[in-house]
Amino acid sequence: MTKYQPPGRLSKVSGKEFLIQLQTEFAWHPHPRITTTVVLDGVVIHKIQKDWENNLETDEEKRVATNYISKQHEEVEKIVKANKDFILNHGKSKGHEVDFQGILKIEGVERAFLLSSDGLMTPFRDEEIEMEKVKLFESLFELMEFLDQLTGWGSMNEAYLVLDGDRIMIFRYGDHFLIITIGESASSAETARKVVEFLKAA
């Protein structure tokens, strides 16, 4: 039986020269928890995590979890807005910056995201990400990790799929996966070759 997955929350605090993203979601692995991640211009600068020890079986238990996700997200968002200047001045000294802006300059690449093992999708330009797709790619990450590390059946370095009309390519980069969408007329083989060359040089 599939475990219930409470809906997550996405929001942003942005200005002319900055973008702060907030993502709150429930995860079952490695243990049940609610995590709010704060990202400044592609850099993860803070995570707020609460272990979840209650069940998620009855409608009331599900409602409580959903309400807690919203409450935690809204509280963090309020703190971020109140301390925006401090975050902009000091935030980038924390976290690990991944500068892949050059990916967007590769011919054929339209959009690019970095997917971490905890399901955080970071876009390389200011844009909204549907929470449903975040969850989809998080599940895909777990499947790829399962096939890649646990089964011994082979390895996953890149993949190609079509989702809602988008031509999507996925590449492994260390402990992350790079997800790009390519244009309708772009050559998938040529685009993949250029992206792999870029990643090897990164």
TORZA-657568 format. One record per residue: x, z, y of N, C-alpha, C, CB in turn. Coordinates in pm, whole numbers, padded with zeros to 5 digits, always signed. Atoms other than C-alpha are relative to their C-alpha. Glycine has a CB too. Layout:
n_X|n_Z|n_Y|ca_X|ca_Z|ca_Y|c_X|c_Z|c_Y|cb_X|cb_Z|cb_Y
X|Z|Y|X|Z|Y|X|Z|Y|X|Z|Y
...
//
This chain:
n_X|n_Z|n_Y|ca_X|ca_Z|ca_Y|c_X|c_Z|c_Y|cb_X|cb_Z|cb_Y
+00084|+00000|-00120|+00000|+00000|+00000|+00088|+00000|+00126|-00095|+00123|+00000
-00078|+00010|-00123|+00134|-00098|+00342|-00024|+00121|+00089|-00035|-00128|+00075
+00012|-00114|-00089|+00206|+00193|+00572|-00056|-00043|+00134|+00136|+00069|+00018
+00057|+00029|-00131|+00013|+00208|+00896|+00110|-00006|+00106|-00105|+00106|+00039
-00098|+00017|-00107|+00215|+00083|+01194|-00070|+00015|+00134|+00072|-00137|-00011
+00064|-00018|-00131|+00100|+00230|+01528|+00052|-00105|+00099|+00026|+00143|+00055
-00044|+00099|-00099|+00112|-00019|+01818|+00103|+00057|+00095|-00120|-00052|+00079
-00104|-00044|-00091|+00417|+00002|+02041|-00033|-00037|+00144|+00134|-00061|-00039
+00018|+00027|-00143|+00458|-00031|+02417|+00125|-00068|+00056|-00029|+00131|+00077
-00107|+00068|-00072|+00670|-00264|+02632|-00034|+00000|+00148|+00020|-00146|-00052
+00021|+00011|-00144|+00715|-00250|+03009|+00134|-00022|+00067|-00070|+00125|+00057
-00126|+00024|-00070|+00973|-00322|+03275|-00009|+00051|+00143|+00036|-00149|-00001
-00016|-00035|-00141|+01095|-00203|+03613|+00104|-00097|+00052|+00044|+00153|+00022
-00091|+00106|-00041|+01252|-00495|+03794|+00007|-00014|+00151|-00041|-00132|-00062
-00022|+00028|-00141|+01388|-00600|+04131|+00070|-00133|+00013|+00082|+00111|+00067
-00061|+00130|-00026|+01570|-00892|+04288|+00123|-00024|-00087|+00039|-00012|+00147
-00126|+00019|+00073|+01897|-00830|+04104|+00014|+00090|-00123|+00115|+00025|+00093
-00012|-00086|+00118|+01812|-00602|+03812|-00128|-00006|-00082|+00031|+00145|+00040
+00114|-00010|+00091|+01583|-00561|+03513|+00022|+00118|-00092|-00020|-00133|-00081
-00002|-00114|+00092|+01516|-00231|+03337|-00119|-00018|-00094|-00007|+00138|+00077
+00106|+00016|+00100|+01319|-00271|+03015|-00019|+00130|-00078|+00032|-00116|-00096
+00031|-00117|+00081|+01144|+00003|+02822|-00081|-00045|-00121|-00077|+00107|+00082
+00070|+00033|+00124|+01033|-00027|+02462|-00019|+00128|-00081|+00078|-00107|-00083
+00030|-00117|+00082|+00858|+00248|+02267|-00068|-00047|-00127|-00089|+00102|+00077
+00058|+00043|+00126|+00781|+00204|+01902|+00014|+00107|-00108|+00064|-00130|-00047
-00004|-00089|+00116|+00716|+00386|+01577|+00077|-00072|-00111|-00144|+00040|-00049
-00076|+00057|+00112|+00961|+00328|+01290|-00006|+00095|-00119|+00147|-00028|+00041
+00006|-00080|+00122|+00941|+00447|+00930|+00138|+00030|-00057|-00084|-00071|-00105
-00134|-00012|+00060|+01307|+00398|+00838|+00106|+00024|+00107|+00034|-00126|-00082
-00023|-00073|+00127|+01538|+00574|+00790|-00088|+00122|-00017|+00145|+00042|-00010
+00098|-00107|+00010|+01283|+00844|+00874|-00104|-00024|+00109|+00068|+00144|+00014
+00106|+00025|-00100|+00950|+00845|+01066|+00039|+00056|+00136|-00133|+00062|-00046
-00040|-00043|-00134|+01016|+00859|+01439|-00062|-00091|+00104|+00154|+00000|+00015
+00044|+00079|-00115|+00903|+00742|+01781|+00119|-00008|+00095|-00127|+00065|+00071
-00120|+00020|-00083|+01181|+00594|+01994|-00034|-00082|+00123|+00111|-00068|-00081
+00008|+00077|-00123|+01182|+00485|+02356|+00142|-00040|+00039|-00070|+00082|+00116
-00132|+00053|-00034|+01476|+00262|+02446|-00003|-00053|+00143|+00043|-00112|-00100
-00012|+00045|-00138|+01587|+00200|+02805|+00116|-00098|+00007|+00021|+00120|+00100
-00101|+00107|-00004|+01777|-00125|+02866|+00015|-00048|+00143|-00039|-00117|-00094
-00030|+00049|-00135|+01945|-00222|+03193|+00079|-00129|-00011|+00078|+00106|+00083
-00068|+00130|+00001|+02030|-00593|+03222|+00068|-00027|-00133|+00102|-00008|+00112
-00053|+00029|+00132|+02081|-00622|+02847|+00085|+00109|-00061|+00078|-00122|+00005
-00083|-00110|+00049|+02269|-00292|+02810|-00091|+00118|-00038|+00105|+00043|+00106
+00074|-00120|+00040|+02111|-00009|+02607|+00067|+00121|+00063|-00007|+00013|-00156
-00061|-00113|-00071|+02170|+00292|+02832|-00055|+00135|-00044|-00019|-00016|+00149
+00054|-00130|+00042|+01947|+00558|+02679|-00109|-00020|-00105|-00056|+00078|+00120
+00106|-00002|+00099|+01724|+00637|+02383|-00060|+00140|-00007|+00052|-00044|-00139
+00072|-00127|+00014|+01461|+00909|+02360|-00072|-00007|-00133|-00099|+00026|+00120
+00055|+00006|+00134|+01361|+00990|+02004|-00069|+00129|-00040|+00110|-00031|-00099
+00073|-00116|+00053|+01103|+01220|+01847|-00029|-00027|-00148|-00134|+00026|+00080
+00032|+00012|+00142|+01090|+01270|+01473|-00149|+00027|-00021|+00086|+00099|-00085
+00143|-00014|+00026|+00735|+01233|+01339|-00020|+00064|-00137|-00072|-00138|+00008
+00013|-00075|+00124|+00646|+01491|+01078|-00144|+00004|-00051|+00050|+00141|+00020
+00140|-00001|+00041|+00268|+01439|+01061|-00032|-00123|-00085|-00092|+00005|+00123
+00046|+00115|+00078|+00077|+01206|+00831|-00060|-00106|+00091|-00102|+00044|-00106
+00067|+00108|-00073|-00065|+00872|+00940|-00100|-00065|-00095|+00104|-00106|+00055
+00097|+00048|+00099|-00357|+00840|+00703|-00142|-00007|+00055|+00004|+00089|-00122
+00137|-00001|-00052|-00679|+00941|+00876|-00004|-00067|+00138|-00054|+00145|+00009
+00017|+00061|-00132|-00820|+00777|+01190|+00047|+00094|+00110|-00147|-00039|+00024
-00042|-00097|-00100|-00754|+01097|+01383|+00152|+00008|+00008|-00058|+00138|-00032
-00147|-00004|+00002|-00388|+01110|+01274|+00060|-00125|+00065|+00052|+00014|-00144
-00046|+00126|-00059|-00344|+00746|+01375|-00020|+00003|+00152|-00075|-00120|-00062
+00029|-00010|-00144|-00508|+00814|+01713|+00101|+00091|+00069|-00143|+00053|+00023
-00098|-00093|-00057|-00276|+01109|+01775|+00136|-00068|+00018|+00015|+00126|-00090
-00130|+00069|-00009|+00032|+00898|+01702|-00001|-00105|+00110|+00035|-00067|-00135
+00011|+00103|-00103|-00087|+00612|+01924|+00003|+00062|+00139|-00128|-00082|-00019
+00002|-00069|-00130|-00159|+00853|+02209|+00137|+00055|+00035|-00103|+00113|-00002
-00133|-00056|-00027|+00183|+01014|+02171|+00096|-00110|+00042|+00055|+00074|-00124
-00084|+00114|-00038|+00353|+00674|+02187|-00023|-00036|+00146|-00028|-00121|-00091
+00033|+00034|-00139|+00170|+00596|+02511|+00049|+00107|+00096|-00150|-00019|+00016
-00042|-00111|-00087|+00244|+00941|+02656|+00151|-00002|+00020|-00044|+00135|-00059
-00146|+00001|-00011|+00615|+00924|+02577|+00048|-00118|+00083|+00065|-00004|-00140
-00040|+00120|-00074|+00642|+00570|+02711|-00026|+00017|+00150|-00075|-00123|-00053
+00036|-00016|-00141|+00462|+00653|+03035|+00087|+00105|+00069|-00147|+00039|+00013
-00086|-00103|-00059|+00671|+00968|+03091|+00139|-00054|+00028|+00009|+00121|-00093
-00132|+00059|-00021|+00996|+00778|+03046|-00004|-00102|+00113|+00051|-00066|-00131
+00014|+00100|-00107|+00873|+00498|+03271|-00006|+00069|+00137|-00126|-00085|-00022
+00009|-00075|-00126|+00788|+00753|+03541|+00137|+00052|+00042|-00100|+00118|-00015
-00134|-00050|-00029|+01136|+00906|+03514|+00091|-00114|+00046|+00060|+00068|-00124
-00084|+00115|-00036|+01301|+00563|+03530|-00030|-00045|+00143|-00023|-00117|-00098
+00036|+00044|-00135|+01108|+00467|+03843|+00048|+00100|+00105|-00153|-00017|+00011
-00041|-00102|-00096|+01189|+00798|+04012|+00152|+00006|+00017|-00052|+00136|-00043
-00147|-00008|-00004|+01561|+00767|+03930|+00065|-00138|-00007|+00051|+00087|-00115
-00046|+00139|+00009|+01602|+00393|+03965|+00139|-00019|+00061|-00099|-00093|+00068
-00128|+00019|-00069|+01892|+00409|+04213|+00115|+00060|-00081|-00004|+00064|+00140
-00104|-00063|+00081|+02089|+00652|+03996|+00031|-00084|-00124|-00043|+00142|-00041
-00018|+00081|+00120|+02034|+00436|+03688|+00080|-00126|+00032|-00136|-00038|-00062
-00070|+00124|-00037|+02152|+00122|+03869|+00146|+00028|+00033|-00068|-00065|+00121
-00137|-00031|-00039|+02464|+00296|+03999|+00086|+00048|-00117|+00000|+00105|+00108
-00079|-00062|+00105|+02565|+00472|+03678|-00035|-00047|-00141|-00017|+00147|+00007
+00048|+00034|+00134|+02373|+00320|+03388|+00092|-00086|-00082|-00129|-00068|+00011
-00079|+00094|+00079|+02613|+00044|+03289|+00128|+00059|-00056|+00032|-00119|+00081
-00118|-00063|+00058|+02892|+00286|+03218|-00030|+00053|-00139|+00051|+00112|+00091
+00041|-00047|+00132|+02694|+00391|+02913|-00052|-00119|-00079|-00108|+00111|+00011
+00054|+00107|+00081|+02604|+00169|+02623|+00103|-00109|-00022|-00124|-00057|+00064
-00090|+00108|+00037|+02760|-00146|+02483|-00057|-00131|+00053|+00020|-00007|-00155
+00050|+00121|-00063|+02723|-00457|+02692|+00033|-00122|-00083|+00057|-00015|+00140
-00019|+00125|+00070|+02678|-00789|+02519|-00032|-00112|+00097|-00088|-00008|-00130
+00020|+00104|-00100|+02726|-01080|+02759|-00005|-00135|-00069|+00113|+00004|+00107
+00019|+00128|+00066|+02581|-01387|+02596|-00068|-00101|+00091|-00081|+00019|-00128
+00068|+00092|-00091|+02459|-01566|+02909|+00038|-00145|-00027|+00032|+00037|+00145
-00044|+00136|+00029|+02663|-01867|+02803|-00084|-00069|-00106|+00143|+00002|-00043
+00088|+00058|+00103|+02425|-01917|+02510|-00106|-00089|+00065|-00067|+00112|-00085
+00108|+00074|-00067|+02158|-02033|+02755|+00048|-00131|+00060|-00063|+00086|+00108
-00056|+00125|-00056|+02394|-02305|+02882|+00024|-00105|-00107|+00130|+00029|+00074
-00019|+00097|+00109|+02424|-02468|+02540|-00117|-00097|-00002|+00014|+00073|-00137
+00105|+00103|-00001|+02233|-02794|+02532|-00094|+00020|-00118|+00063|-00142|-00005
+00100|-00017|+00104|+01910|-02754|+02339|-00056|+00141|-00007|+00057|-00036|-00131
+00046|-00139|+00005|+01883|-02374|+02376|-00095|+00028|+00116|+00120|+00098|+00002
+00099|-00031|-00104|+01569|-02268|+02565|-00010|+00150|+00028|-00137|-00053|-00040
+00010|-00145|-00015|+01548|-01891|+02505|+00095|+00065|-00099|-00146|+00050|-00023
-00090|-00071|+00090|+01776|-01631|+02347|-00026|+00149|+00007|+00147|-00031|+00035
+00023|-00144|+00010|+01737|-01273|+02228|+00103|+00058|-00096|-00146|+00031|-00049
-00084|-00071|+00094|+01956|-01017|+02058|-00088|+00104|-00069|+00124|+00067|+00071
+00082|-00093|+00078|+01786|-00820|+01779|+00090|+00103|-00065|-00083|-00075|-00107
-00080|-00107|+00059|+01933|-00482|+01687|-00067|+00051|-00126|+00020|+00116|+00101
+00051|-00049|+00127|+01889|-00300|+01358|-00121|+00092|+00016|+00109|+00072|-00074
+00116|-00087|-00020|+01634|-00062|+01514|-00116|-00076|+00064|+00038|+00119|+00087
+00113|+00081|-00045|+01412|-00352|+01621|-00004|-00030|+00148|-00124|+00067|-00036
-00001|+00028|-00143|+01512|-00374|+01987|+00036|-00145|+00023|+00099|+00093|+00073
-00026|+00139|-00036|+01487|-00730|+02115|+00034|-00006|+00149|-00122|-00092|-00033
-00044|+00010|-00138|+01686|-00791|+02434|+00010|-00146|+00040|+00137|+00071|+00019
-00008|+00139|-00044|+01623|-01121|+02614|+00117|-00021|+00094|-00131|-00043|+00070
-00112|+00030|-00088|+01904|-01294|+02802|-00045|-00047|+00137|+00089|-00104|-00062
+00053|+00022|-00135|+01676|-01362|+03098|-00128|+00081|+00013|-00025|-00153|+00029
+00117|-00083|-00025|+01384|-01179|+03259|-00125|-00069|-00055|-00016|+00027|+00151
+00122|+00055|+00056|+01081|-01253|+03039|-00067|+00104|-00088|+00030|-00128|-00080
+00078|-00091|+00083|+00809|-01079|+02846|+00017|-00037|-00147|-00149|-00002|+00040
-00004|+00022|+00144|+00825|-01037|+02469|-00124|+00062|-00061|+00131|+00059|-00064
+00119|-00055|+00063|+00508|-00997|+02265|+00039|+00104|-00105|-00085|-00111|-00064
-00033|-00107|+00094|+00514|-00671|+02069|-00019|-00046|-00144|-00085|+00124|+00027
+00022|+00049|+00136|+00376|-00854|+01764|+00124|-00072|-00052|-00122|-00092|-00005
-00119|+00073|+00044|+00684|-01076|+01756|+00118|+00095|-00018|+00036|-00110|+00100
-00104|-00100|+00020|+00913|-00776|+01800|-00013|+00060|-00139|-00009|+00112|+00109
+00023|-00059|+00131|+00755|-00621|+01491|+00032|-00100|-00111|-00146|+00048|-00012
-00027|+00102|+00099|+00778|-00949|+01303|+00149|-00014|-00025|-00059|-00134|+00043
-00144|+00017|+00015|+01148|-00987|+01373|+00066|+00126|-00054|+00062|-00039|+00133
-00053|-00123|+00057|+01211|-00620|+01293|-00015|-00001|-00151|-00071|+00124|+00061
+00022|+00010|+00145|+01057|-00676|+00950|+00091|-00106|-00061|-00147|-00034|-00030
-00088|+00105|+00048|+01256|-00997|+00915|+00143|+00051|-00011|-00007|-00122|+00093
-00134|-00060|+00003|+01573|-00804|+00999|+00017|+00082|-00128|+00024|+00089|+00126
-00009|-00085|+00118|+01499|-00554|+00722|+00008|-00085|-00127|-00120|+00094|-00007
-00004|+00087|+00116|+01437|-00838|+00476|+00138|-00064|-00014|-00107|-00109|+00010
-00131|+00064|+00004|+01761|-01014|+00569|+00108|+00100|-00041|+00034|-00061|+00136
-00096|-00102|+00038|+01956|-00688|+00542|-00012|+00032|-00149|-00021|+00127|+00083
+00023|-00028|+00142|+01798|-00627|+00200|+00065|-00108|-00086|-00152|+00009|-00030
-00057|+00111|+00077|+01894|-00972|+00072|+00151|-00006|+00014|-00062|-00132|+00045
-00141|+00015|-00032|+02234|-00961|+00237|+00087|+00110|-00059|+00018|-00003|+00149
-00086|-00113|+00034|+02359|-00613|+00149|-00035|+00070|-00131|-00004|+00099|+00111
+00042|-00083|+00112|+02155|-00464|-00131|-00017|-00075|-00132|-00127|+00067|+00034
+00030|+00071|+00124|+02071|-00737|-00378|+00121|-00066|-00062|-00104|-00104|+00026
-00115|+00073|+00053|+02404|-00916|-00409|-00034|-00143|-00035|+00054|+00069|-00121
+00042|+00136|+00032|+02210|-01243|-00431|+00067|-00105|+00088|-00149|-00011|+00013
-00061|+00096|-00091|+02394|-01399|-00141|+00016|+00063|+00136|-00082|-00128|+00009
-00018|-00049|-00137|+02458|-01370|+00231|-00084|-00082|+00095|+00148|-00004|+00041
+00082|+00066|-00101|+02257|-01458|+00541|+00082|-00009|+00127|-00135|+00076|+00024
-00074|+00021|-00124|+02448|-01609|+00833|-00082|-00071|+00105|+00126|-00079|-00028
+00089|+00066|-00095|+02188|-01834|+00990|-00125|-00048|-00073|+00072|-00119|+00070
+00126|+00043|+00058|+01830|-01943|+00933|-00078|-00080|+00104|-00084|+00121|-00050
+00079|+00084|-00088|+01577|-02186|+01078|-00146|+00013|-00040|+00046|-00150|-00006
+00141|-00009|+00030|+01201|-02140|+01106|-00082|-00048|+00120|-00039|+00143|-00038
+00093|+00040|-00106|+00901|-02258|+01307|-00109|+00105|+00008|-00061|-00143|-00027
+00096|-00109|-00020|+00674|-01989|+01454|-00085|-00031|+00123|+00073|+00137|+00015
+00091|+00033|-00110|+00369|-02069|+01667|+00049|-00120|+00080|-00018|+00121|+00092
-00047|+00121|-00067|+00522|-02407|+01744|+00142|+00009|+00053|-00090|-00033|+00111
-00138|-00017|-00047|+00858|-02259|+01849|+00098|-00029|-00114|+00022|+00144|+00054
-00107|+00024|+00096|+01168|-02388|+01670|+00104|+00110|+00019|+00064|-00144|+00018
-00081|-00121|-00013|+01365|-02072|+01604|+00118|-00004|-00096|-00086|+00125|-00026
-00119|-00012|+00083|+01719|-02027|+01476|+00051|+00143|+00011|+00111|-00103|+00043
-00047|-00137|+00005|+01866|-01693|+01370|+00144|+00001|-00051|-00092|+00088|-00091
-00141|-00008|+00036|+02237|-01612|+01355|+00043|+00146|-00008|+00087|-00078|+00103
-00054|-00136|+00007|+02417|-01299|+01243|+00114|+00012|+00101|+00049|+00034|-00144
-00112|-00033|-00087|+02646|-01138|+01500|+00032|+00147|-00018|-00032|-00034|+00150
-00032|-00139|+00029|+02809|-00821|+01369|-00118|+00071|-00065|+00042|+00073|+00127
+00114|-00076|+00051|+02532|-00564|+01312|-00131|-00047|+00062|+00020|+00147|+00027
+00118|+00052|-00067|+02287|-00770|+01521|-00032|-00140|-00051|+00020|-00002|+00152
+00033|+00140|+00023|+02108|-01101|+01492|-00032|-00064|+00134|-00120|-00015|-00099
+00031|+00079|-00119|+02097|-01363|+01766|-00114|-00093|-00035|+00125|-00080|+00051
+00117|+00085|+00022|+01760|-01536|+01790|-00011|-00097|+00117|-00130|+00085|-00015
+00017|+00099|-00106|+01726|-01861|+01986|-00116|-00091|-00033|+00130|-00082|+00020
+00098|+00107|+00018|+01448|-02112|+02040|+00062|-00126|+00058|-00137|+00033|+00069
-00060|+00125|-00044|+01547|-02476|+02076|-00108|-00099|+00040|+00089|-00060|-00109
+00095|+00099|-00051|+01381|-02767|+02254|-00050|-00094|-00108|+00062|-00079|+00111
+00062|+00088|+00098|+01156|-03016|+02076|+00091|-00114|-00041|-00129|-00057|+00056
-00084|+00117|+00030|+01408|-03300|+02099|+00142|+00038|-00039|+00003|-00092|+00119
-00136|-00044|+00031|+01718|-03087|+02030|+00030|-00015|-00148|+00020|+00145|+00044
-00045|+00008|+00139|+01915|-03144|+01712|+00030|+00141|-00049|+00125|-00092|-00014
-00023|-00135|+00051|+01899|-02826|+01507|+00142|+00014|-00053|-00101|+00034|-00109
-00135|-00007|+00057|+02227|-02906|+01329|+00106|+00008|+00110|+00027|-00121|-00090
-00098|+00002|-00107|+02417|-02983|+01650|-00007|+00129|+00083|-00021|-00122|+00091
+00015|-00125|-00075|+02272|-02681|+01834|+00059|+00116|-00078|-00149|+00026|+00030
-00054|-00106|+00084|+02359|-02455|+01540|+00152|-00002|+00002|-00052|-00014|-00144
-00146|+00011|+00000|+02717|-02588|+01537|+00058|+00059|+00129|+00043|-00148|-00015
-00048|-00049|-00129|+02760|-02513|+01909|-00016|+00151|+00012|-00074|-00069|+00114
+00023|-00145|-00008|+02609|-02165|+01879|+00100|+00074|-00089|-00146|+00034|-00042
-00098|-00064|+00090|+02832|-02078|+01582|+00138|+00000|+00065|+00004|-00074|-00138
-00129|+00006|-00069|+03137|-02193|+01780|+00006|+00104|+00112|+00024|-00142|+00056
+00005|-00099|-00109|+03026|-01977|+02073|+00016|+00141|-00055|-00133|-00012|+00077
-00005|-00134|+00058|+02979|-01671|+01851|+00140|+00032|-00053|-00102|+00013|-00112
-00134|-00023|+00052|+03318|-01714|+01688|+00098|+00030|+00113|+00048|-00121|-00079
-00089|-00022|-00113|+03478|-01721|+02032|-00036|+00124|+00079|-00002|-00120|+00091
+00046|-00116|-00078|+03277|-01424|+02165|+00079|+00125|-00034|-00149|+00025|-00024
//
